[in-house]
Amino acid sequence: MPLYEYACQACDHKFETLVRGGELPECPSCHGTHLEKKQSTFAGRISSGSPLTEIPSGGGCGHCGDPRGPGSCSMN
């Protein structure tokens, strides 16, 4: 059962809801069905249990720091 985010076109209420099968969601505020599906974000946690607030960058090569990333330098 996927969790989707919606914005109601009638009252501009933003909400999340579980959608099962071919079920059509409705706004919990005005019960309207003219909804815009929004791009969902997700939450993550690192092993210490604190919230993941920044997505770690791919960064450079772990050996030499080459900005092209792992496998780009001759130190493999």
C-alpha positions as CSV (number, residue, x, y, z in Angstrom):
1,M,0.0,0.0,0.0
2,P,1.8,3.1,-1.2
3,L,1.7,6.3,0.7
4,Y,1.0,9.4,-1.5
5,E,1.0,13.1,-0.9
6,Y,-1.8,15.2,-2.5
7,A,-3.0,18.8,-2.7
8,C,-6.7,19.4,-3.0
9,Q,-7.5,21.7,-5.9
10,A,-10.8,22.9,-4.3
11,C,-9.5,23.9,-0.8
12,D,-5.7,23.7,-1.2
13,H,-5.4,21.3,1.7
14,K,-2.2,19.2,1.6
15,F,-2.3,15.7,3.0
16,E,-0.9,12.1,2.8
17,T,-2.9,9.0,2.4
18,L,-2.5,5.3,1.8
19,V,-3.9,4.2,-1.5
20,R,-5.1,0.6,-2.0
21,G,-5.6,-0.8,-5.5
22,G,-7.8,1.3,-7.7
23,E,-9.2,3.3,-4.8
24,L,-9.7,7.0,-5.5
25,P,-8.6,9.2,-2.5
26,E,-10.6,12.2,-1.3
27,C,-9.6,15.3,0.6
28,P,-10.1,14.8,4.4
29,S,-11.0,18.5,4.7
30,C,-13.6,19.1,2.0
31,H,-14.1,15.5,0.7
32,G,-13.2,16.8,-2.9
33,T,-11.7,14.4,-5.4
34,H,-10.0,16.8,-7.7
35,L,-6.5,16.2,-6.3
36,E,-3.0,16.9,-7.5
37,K,-0.5,14.1,-6.6
38,K,2.7,15.8,-5.2
39,Q,6.2,14.4,-5.3
40,S,6.8,12.6,-2.0
41,T,9.9,12.9,0.1
42,F,11.1,10.2,2.4
43,A,12.8,10.2,5.8
44,G,15.9,8.3,6.6
45,R,17.9,7.5,9.7
46,I,21.5,6.8,10.1
47,S,22.8,4.0,12.3
48,S,23.0,6.2,15.4
49,G,19.2,6.8,15.2
50,S,19.4,10.5,14.4
51,P,17.5,11.9,11.5
52,L,19.2,12.0,8.1
53,T,19.0,15.7,7.3
54,E,21.5,15.8,4.4
55,I,22.0,13.4,1.6
56,P,25.6,12.4,1.5
57,S,27.3,13.3,-1.7
58,G,29.2,10.8,-3.8
59,G,32.3,12.8,-3.2
60,G,35.7,12.1,-4.7
61,C,37.8,9.0,-5.0
62,G,38.4,7.4,-1.6
63,H,42.1,7.0,-2.4
64,C,43.2,10.3,-4.0
65,G,40.2,12.6,-3.8
66,D,39.8,12.8,-7.6
67,P,36.5,14.7,-8.0
68,R,35.4,12.3,-10.9
69,G,34.6,9.7,-8.2
70,P,35.7,6.2,-7.4
71,G,37.5,4.3,-10.1
72,S,38.7,7.4,-12.0
73,C,42.3,7.6,-10.7
74,S,45.2,5.2,-11.3
75,M,45.4,4.2,-7.6
76,N,42.8,1.3,-8.0
